[in-house]
């Protein structure tokens, strides 16, 4: 998963994606403990995906980089302001 793909989603979609990754990571950790894991590198990929998701959400909170829905809203505000002047 790329950060660029995450930034194209809305905040709600990113939060849902985070929950999915957390559940999958939990299940893989359980399977690893019982030595039933097929691909141990999947754990690393999921941890990194979770870190990317958290980074994108934090950037959105701080206003550094906005998610898709916020970009549309800010563009609409800018066009409204231009129309008023």
Secondary structure as UniProt FT lines:
FT   HELIX           3..7
FT   HELIX           11..33
FT   TURN            34..35
FT   HELIX           41..62
FT   HELIX           68..84
//
